[in-house]
Every structure is written in C-alpha cells, then in structure tokens.
Amino acid sequence: MDLELLTHPAPTSVSSRFRQLVAEWKMQSRFLSSATQMAMLRPYQRIIGIGPSAVPLILEELKRETDFWFWALETITDENPVSPEDCGFVAKMADAWLAWGRQRGLIS
C-alpha cells in the first residue's frame, strides 16, 4: 500500500483532490523556471491522472491565474488549440485553451 495514502487520506471529491494537488504543485514548483520540470513533478502528474474530469477544473484554474497547465490539458484531451505562432506566449496559449473550453461548454 502507498504510504502516502496512510498519512494523507483521500479527499471526498475530485475537486478537493484537485485543489490539494494544485497546492502541492505550486509549492514544489515555485522556484522552477522550466515548464518541463514543473510538469514532471508528482502532483502535476497526479492531476493528469485524474483524467477528463480534471479538465474543467484546470481551465477554471487557468482562468483564475495563468500558469503552465498546457501540458496537462494536451495530455488529457489529446488536443492543442494553440496556433504555432502563439506557442511560447503564455497569455495567448491560455486564451486559446480558455476559448477551447468555452466552445465545449466546460467553462463559462
């Protein structure tokens, strides 16, 4: 059995689990400048592991605060709405993903 499960009981909902993992990820990634390093952190990988039910939560988080959620979104959805000319421009990448989420009714 995973020792972490013994010391950290599972939250009662996907949203609670997501918020917990986001807090852990932000704490662990605060001094990293590499998006790849950020995406390889265990909490980020666990967010990806939540699967499609994490997508609206990620989009809401992205709407609240622009951050490096693009890897997770692309991995979970197998899509990438960011145009090649906008790659590397975080604000434009966020806008593309938020528009994608609105078009699919995942966020308002």
C-alpha positions in Angstrom: 0.0 0.0 0.0 1.2 3.5 -0.8 2.5 5.1 2.4 1.2 8.5 1.4 -2.4 7.0 1.4 -1.9 6.1 5.0 -0.7 9.6 6.0 -2.9 11.6 3.7 -6.5 10.3 3.4 -8.2 10.6 0.0 -10.3 13.8 -0.3 -14.0 13.1 -0.8 -14.3 14.7 -4.2 -12.3 15.2 -7.4 -12.5 18.9 -6.8 -11.0 18.5 -3.4 -8.3 16.2 -4.6 -7.5 18.6 -7.5 -7.2 21.6 -5.1 -4.9 19.6 -2.8 -2.7 18.6 -5.7 -2.6 22.2 -7.1 -1.4 23.5 -3.7 1.3 20.8 -3.6 2.3 21.5 -7.2 2.5 25.3 -6.7 4.6 24.8 -3.6 7.0 22.4 -5.2 7.3 24.4 -8.5 7.7 27.9 -7.1 11.4 28.0 -7.7 11.4 26.2 -11.0 11.7 28.0 -14.3 11.4 25.0 -16.7 7.9 24.0 -17.7 9.2 20.5 -18.3 10.5 20.3 -14.7 7.1 21.7 -13.4 5.2 19.1 -15.5 7.3 16.2 -14.2 6.5 16.9 -10.5 4.4 14.2 -8.8 1.4 16.4 -8.0 1.2 17.6 -11.6 1.4 14.0 -12.9 -1.4 13.0 -10.4 -3.6 15.8 -11.7 -3.1 14.4 -15.2 -4.0 11.0 -13.7 -7.4 12.4 -12.6 -8.3 12.3 -16.3 -11.0 14.2 -18.2 -12.9 15.2 -15.0 -9.8 17.4 -14.3 -10.1 19.4 -17.5 -12.9 21.9 -16.3 -11.0 22.3 -13.0 -7.7 23.0 -14.8 -9.5 25.5 -17.1 -11.0 27.3 -14.2 -7.6 27.5 -12.5 -6.1 28.8 -15.8 -8.9 31.4 -15.9 -8.1 32.5 -12.4 -4.3 32.5 -12.8 -2.3 32.0 -15.9 0.1 29.1 -15.3 1.7 26.2 -17.1 -1.4 23.9 -17.5 -0.9 23.3 -21.2 1.0 20.0 -20.9 -1.8 18.6 -18.7 -4.5 19.9 -20.9 -3.0 18.5 -24.1 -2.1 15.2 -22.5 -5.6 14.6 -21.1 -7.6 15.9 -24.1 -5.2 14.8 -26.9 -5.9 18.3 -28.4 -4.0 21.5 -28.8 -5.9 24.6 -29.8 -2.8 26.9 -29.6 -1.7 28.1 -33.0 2.0 27.6 -33.9 2.7 31.3 -33.9 1.3 31.6 -30.3 3.5 28.8 -28.9 5.7 30.2 -26.1 3.4 33.1 -25.4 1.8 32.0 -22.2 -1.1 34.5 -22.2 -2.0 33.7 -25.8 -1.7 30.0 -25.0 -4.0 30.4 -22.0 -6.5 32.4 -24.2 -6.6 29.6 -26.8 -7.3 26.9 -24.2 -9.9 29.1 -22.4 -11.7 29.7 -25.8 -11.5 25.9 -26.5 -13.1 25.2 -23.1 -15.9 27.8 -23.6 -16.6 26.3 -27.1 -17.1 22.9 -25.5 -19.2 24.2 -22.6 -16.6 23.2 -20.0 -16.3 26.8 -18.5 -18.3 30.0 -18.7 
